[in-house]
Amino acid sequence: MRARAGNGVARVARMLLLDDLPETLLDLAVPHEDINELTALAARFTAEPELAGLLERSVLALVEDIGTIGGPCEPPPLPKGLGDLERWFPVYVTLAALPYTRAYHRERGIPEDIARRTLADLGRHIALHRRRRGNGGLNAPHWLRLHFRGELYQLGRLQFQRARLGERTSRAARAAGVEAEPGDPCLNLHIPDCLGPLTPRACADSVARARTFFARHFPEERFRVATCHSWLLDEQLRDHLPESSNILRFQRLFRTAYRSDEQADGEPVGFVFGDPRLPVADLPQRTSVQRAVTRHLLNGGHWYLGHGWFEL
């Protein structure tokens, strides 16, 4: 499915002014406190034709070759002087891209409940932006492109991204006797920080859902391997958490593909405490995970991304 220029900036701008825009925002889990501002600022796309044109170009960049793995998605640069609209512009791009995303989901037969929960990650990242920066906006707009391009889906506790194997992970899989080559399709697991405990049962349910979901809706892509690239796979956590820890049980799902040498201390701080920039000395230590992350850093240690895989 290809989007074409001239598909209707005026129509997109009108969509952003419809009375049901607040309901659309609620469907995407946008926090209530941000809805009035988003609705009010949307009027600028009708009043300022150059902004409508920029919106169209941004949407077309987002949905170009929608559904392809790792497709192009470099948005045009934003001009200076947008004021508050600059913080919100990526949100309007996703809103205007909704018709394309929903059409792609219908084309693939994606169930409505899965589509809704997947796209609701937009609201989570808006809330995260406010938590980290004190105002509304979109945290990690490039991450949300995966959701609106049909590359990522929320399936229970975990998210699964249609991706391609890299050289090191495919080499590790081949060494274990799995047929895998660089560039082969794989499913990359992601762990939202807002959906409760990472229990073995919840993870097993998500993986089972993923096997059925992708075989049904993407039958032409053979996903032999699942991967994960996360601080949750850092083997140092075994020195700080009990064997019964959900995190350690999650680690045991995976074989090690390779180890990173680059420090990634901000990853666990951001995941556990909500903001990677928080001073380590001020971090609370109420839970076992909080204590593990904080004490390791206070003792001069560092955290690293782990890279794991398992056969689907």
N, C-alpha and C positions, 0 to 999 in steps of 0.2 A: 504494500500500500504506500503510494507516494503522495505527499502533499504538494500542492502547486501554488505558486504566487498568484495573487488575485482571487484567492478563494474566499475573500470577504473580510477585509479589515473592518469595514463598516459594520458587518454583521457581528464580528467578534466584539467590537466596541459596544454595540447595542446589548450584547449578551451580558456584558459587565455592568450594565445599568438596569437590568430587569429587576422587578420586585422580588424575584425568587433567588437573587444572588446570595442573600443571607442564608437561605436554606441550603444552597450549594456549598457554602463555606462550612455550615454545620455538618453536612454529609462528609466533608473532608476532615472533620475533627478539628477545625480551626477554633482556637479558644474564643469564648464569647467576648472577652474584653477587646479583641482585635477586629471584630466584625464591623462595628460602626465606622472605624477608620478606613478599612478596606472598601466598604461600600461608598463612602464619601469620595475617596481619592479616585475611584473608578471613573468619575465624571470627566476627568482630565483627558481620557482617551477619545472622547467625543469632541471636547472643546479644542483640543490641540492635535490637528491632523498629523503633524510630524511624529507625535508619540504613538498614534495609531499605526503609522507606517513602521516604526521601530518595533512595536509589539508584533506586527505581522511577520517581520523578518526574523524575530526571535522565536516565534512559534514554529515557523517553517524550518529553522535550524534545529529545533528540538525534535520535530516529528519526521525529518527527512529519513527515508528508508526505515520507517518505524517498524520495530520488531526484529531488526537485524542485531546480532550480538556485537557490541562495541561499535555501533554505528557513529557517524559524524554528529557532533553536537557542540560546535563552538559558537556561542551566541555573539551577535554584534556588540561592540563596546557601547556602554551607556554614556551619553553626553553629560557634561557637568551641569550643575544647577537644577537637578531634579528634586532637590529637597527630600521630604519624607518619602516621595515616590521611589527614590533609589533603593531604600530598604525593602520595599514591597514589590518592586518590579518583577523579580523571579516568580513571585506568587501569581501575579497576573498572567505571566507566561503559561504557567501550569493550568490556570483556570481557562485560558483561551485555547489551550491544547486539549482540553477535556473531550470535545467532540471527536477528535482524531483517536485519542486513547480508547474511548468507549467503543468506537467503531472497530478498532483493532481487537478489542476484547470480544466483541460480538462475533467477529470473523473467526476467531479462534475458539469460540464456544466457552469462554471463561465464565464460570458461575458468578452471579451477581454478588454473592456474599464475599467471595474471594477478591473480586475486583474492588469492592467497597473498602474492605479492610486493608488491602494493599495501598490504595490511594490515600487512606486516612493517615498514613505516615507523614503526609504534608503537615497536618496539624501538630503532630509530635515535634517536628523540627521547628515550627513556628514557636511553640512553647519553649523549646530548648534555646532558641535565639533570645527570647525575653529573659530566661533564667540566667543566661550568660552575660547579656549585654544591657539588660534593663529596659529594652524597648522591643517593639514588634519588628519582625523581619523573618527571613528564611535562613536558618542555619544549613550550611553545606548544600547550596542549590544544585551543584553538579551531581550530588548523590541522588537527589530526587528525579533526575532525568531518567534513571533506570526504571523507576516506577511508571512514569508516564510514557515511556517508550516500549513498554511490554517486556522488559528484560528481567524484572524482579517481581516476586510474588510472596505475599504473606500467607503461610500455610501453618496455622497453629502458632506455636511458640516461636518458630524460626522463620526467617526470610530466606528465599532461595533465588539466587541470581543465575540466569543463563550466562555462562562464561566460557572461556577456552583455556585449556591446560597450558601452563607454561613449561619451559624446558626442564626445570629442576623437579617439578612435581610429576611430570610424565616419566622422567627417568626413574624416580623412586617407585612409581607404580609398575613400570616394566620390570624392575628388579624384583618385585614381589610376584611377578607372573601375570600381571594384568595387561591386557592389550591397550596401550595408551601411547599416543604420539603428541608432540607439541601442536597446539591448535585444535585438538579434538574438543568437542563440546564437553563441558563439565558443569556441575552445579556448585556454586560458591555459597556456603552457608554464612548468614549474618545473624547476629543476636541482638535484637532490640533490648534496651535497658529498662523498659517500662511494662513488661508483660509477666511479672511475677517470677517465681523461682524457676531456675533452669533444671527442672527435675528430669531424671532419666525417662520417666513415663511420657512427659510432655515432649521431649526430644525424639523419642521413638515414634510417637504419634505423628510428629511433623515430618520425619523422614519417610514414614509409610505413606503419608499424604502426598509427599513430593514424588515418590515413585509412581503412584497412580496418576497424579495430576499431569506430569510432564509426558508420560507415555500416552495419555489421552489427548492432550492439547498441542503437543509438539512431537508427534510420532516420527517425524523425519529426522529428529535430532536424537542420537543415541547417547544418553548420559550414562557412561560406565562408572564415572568417578565423581565423588563429592569432595570438595575441598573447603578449607577454612584457614583464614589468615588473620589471627587475632592474638591479643595479649592473653586471652583466656587459655591459650595453648602454651604459654611460657612454662617450661618444666620447673622453673624455680618455685612456682606456686605449691609444688609438692612438699617443699620445705616449710611451708607456712600454714597449710590447711590440713584438716584431718582427712583420712582416707574416705570418710563418708560424705565429704563435701560434694555438693552438686557440680561444682566447677571441675573437680578432679574426675568425677564420673563422666562429665562431658568430654574431658581430655581423652579418656579411655576409648571413646568412639573412634579415634583417629590414629593412624600411623604417622610418624614424623616424616615429612617430605624433605625439609631442610631447616636450618636455623639461621636467624638473622643476627648480624653483628651490630646493627644500627639501634641505638637506644630509642625507646618509645615510651618514656615515662608518662607523657601526657595521655596516652591511651587509657590506662587503668584509672588515672585520676579523673579524666572526663567521664568515663563510663560509670564509675562508682560514686563520684561526688558531683557530677553534673557540669564541671568546668575544668578543662585541662590546665588552666592558668592559675588555679588556686595555690597559695603558698602551702608547701608540704607541712610546715610546722603548725599550721592552723587546721589541718584536716581532723575530723572527728574519728574516734576509734571505738565505735559502739558495737560493730558487728565483726565477725571473724574475717570477712573479706576486707573491711575497712582497715582493720589492724594489720592484716597481711600486706596490703598495698602501702600503707603509711610507714610501718616500722621498717620495711625493707628499704624504702627511700631514705628514711631518717638515719639508717645505719650505713648509708653510703652506697647502697646497691642501685641497680637500674633494672627496668623491665624491658622486655623485648617481645616483638611479635613472634608467635609460633606459627608454623606452617604445616598443616596436617591434611590427610586425605583418608578416605575409605572407599571401598568398592561398593557401588550400588547394585 
